[in-house]
């Protein structure tokens, strides 16, 4: 009888201990497990030590903007090896020869476990390297290169399961700044932003790479990743291309509704954000909209549109809705608090981005953890702050990476980090770093 009681209570006791300790979470795709920019681990430091957080390891990698993904004790990241000048220009395409790589490291010590590489010719602006964070799901890694090379690999050993080429398979011209849409797994499908006539969005069988459906045409596919929401009693796939925001049935590609949202410079970049029945989408120079989603069917109506001194025009960093407010970085580095009901600005600050001056496309990447935020600045600093409707309150700051890219004449890090295993994993054009954020 005692043995039976032990068999029953021991797993429960262990579960309670693990719950109290806070389970180590993964960050298996862009913006985390739920793709919402929320880091749900507990046991995280309140502020950085005087001498900075503990660096667990650093490893050399090559260039790229693609953030890392962390899953099952491994870190996956893409880069681009080239002997050419990768500095680039915001106004011109640049041709570079090199090799794109998918790298897999141990999250414990940074040991390289495997790599997959292939020759690749770039003809894009800002040709530092790949843009899209790998997506890890079901023992597979889905990696999208800057010129549209989509590769599915075995997460264990890096062997290729299947691959597609957007230029060859769909006649898709590579966007000016390269393919940026982080691949999205929905059930048995892998959904990607592709381009080409009738194939702005394409769903592949995630096991075989076979096309299941294709949808939408646009002057350009833009750079915004496919986004899944639940609204109107249905899962809805959001596709924001260069001229409109579209809701699709993710199973078939059928269009539910479309809302005009033409972005400046074809820069549809930041993923739409949902909170309840509210949906925000927006981009550079006041091109934003807040929609109210119908609760009974897939449909939406406009609440307000962005304008000067209203709304938000983000470039790189996805804003976060928090109650009645939204926090995000505008086009010249202004971290803003926006009232959701009418889009009015409550406050703005350059503190976490440039430190005080306006700069083109300046940014910091926001991640919410409990009641505070971790902001990874383009300066390479990691900042802990509280964001409230009243003010930006900086708690602590520490440099963790050197800004190695150049943009508009200044050094930057334009890569979204991963938060997993009570650590932050971040990269620049020279190295990948793992920094402990665990409380003592």
Buried (B, 14 or more C-beta within 10 A) or exposed (E): EEEEEEEEEEEEEEEEEEEEEBEBBBBBBBBBBEBBBBBBBBBBBEEBEEEBBBEBBBBEBBBBBBBBBBBEEBBBBBBBBBEEEBEBEEEEBBEBEBEBBBBBBBBEEBEEBBEBBEEBEBBBBBBBBBBBBBBBBEEBBBBBBBBBBBBBBBBBEBEEBBBBBBBEBBEBBBBBBBBBBBBBBBEEBBBBBBBBEEBBBBBBEBEEBEBBBBBBBBEBBBBBBBBBBEBBEBBBBBBBBBBBBBBBBBBEBEBBBBBEBEBBBBBBBBBBBBBEEBBBBBBBBBBBBBBBBBEEEBBBEEBBBBEEEBBBBBBBBBBBBBEEBBBBBBBBBBBBBBBBEEBEBBBBBBBBBBEEEEBBBBBBBBBBBEEBBBBBBBBBBBBBBEBBBEEBEBEBBBEBBBBBBBBEEBBBBBBBBBBBBBBBBBBBBBBBBBBBBBEE
